[in-house]
Amino acid sequence: MFNIKKIILLSALAINGTAWADLNTGLVAHYPLDEAVGATVAHDSAGSVDGIVEGGTTFAPGMGVLGGAARFDPATGDYITMGDNFGFTNTSFSIQAWVKLDLGDTGGMPVIKHKAGIAAGYFLAINDVGDGCSEISKAHFYVAYPCSGVSTVEVNDGTWHQVIGVYDQTTQVSSVYVDGQFQAASSGGNVSIPTDAPFAIAGIMDGLNTSILSTYKGWVDEVRVYNRTLNPTEIQDLYLQTPQKPFASFVPSLSLTMKPGAKDDTFKLTGTFGLDVASDGVNPAKEIVALQVGDYTTTIPVGAFKLKFGKYVYTKILPEITLSITITPSGGANYSFIATAKATDLTRKAIPIEVGLSIGNEGTRATLFTNSLTARP
């Protein structure tokens, strides 16, 4: 009787988008903000609730995490309003926005359905917005009180961040996620209070219900509105699938060792990548690093990598997996990497396999195909 152990070696044949779970279920609005310069309407690609562009709002093709993005400044009264929509009375909902504030900026609210000074509606907020729940440089999600709590990740650092707020009507809990990772949640008892305030990007209705005030300075991209809760896996998938700045080159190779038992498989992902000429550079010690091998994904927080003898090194031993990643500068804008995992379960991985690596807002995924398959006694 043989104890079959499969050793699969894979190499990249093509760089493609990955096969993710369908994240369109419950998606009632999606604002890619890919409008042309000077556009007066922000189109809803998932529904029919287009936004009216106000003030000096600037669209910049190619400046977002995916295509274009919109730039807002209170000095010129910038915002986009969608009218009294997405009220979500007595139902769960989730809101996503990718944001990029100027380094050290102290405002404001990128997505809002709320009247100033009135405890109703909801909003995503960065920094201290005066609601008694916020903190400079941190993100939070307001849906009545108590608030979600603030993120541990600093969001006003001059780079792109994904911010998601989730409200669960069943548990009456509001939660905030940054860059695919859970940050904080309310203690419960959040009763969502409806409002006729307009849903807006970077604008809030004043307390007298007379005008919309610009309340955010910086970039916004990829605003998504769901009429349900997103779960942690879906939130991480949304983060990982957003093609940020692609590597100029990405040449991975993967070996899998699969045994018949549980939690006794391994993988080893090695390769090289090079940065684009427009890259701002990467620093694994000071940026979030995300790794994907098939349906296994992990997001490694800022500060987890350590610089040792010129190499960025991360090792984590958990009950479900032992993971080690080393990223090594190899001259100029080129790097090599190696990622190994033990005590995991790969038996349900499909061939071909999607793999990916991202550092900060730069990264790429590739499709890997089988080169050889052997069985050993």
Buried (B, 14 or more C-beta within 10 A) or exposed (E): EEEEBBBBBBBBEEBEEBEBEEBEEBBBBBBBBBBEEEBEEBBBEBBEBBBBBBBEBBBBEEBBBBBBBBBBBBEEBBBBBBBEBBBBEEEBBBBBBBBBBBEEBBBBBBBBBBBBEEEBBBBBBBBBBEBEBBBEBBBBBBBBBBBBBBBBBBBBBEBBBBBBBBBBBEBBBBBBBBBBBBBBBBEEEBEBBEBEBBBBBBBBBEEEEEEBBBBBBBBBBBBBBBBBBBEEEBBBBBBBBBBBBBBBBBBBBBBBBBBEEEEBBBBBBBBBBBBEEEBEEBBBBBBBBBBBBBBBBBBBBBEBBEEEEEBBBBEEEEEEBBBBBBBBEEEEBBBBBBBBBBBBBBBEBEEBBBBBBBBBBBBBBBBBEEEEEEEEE
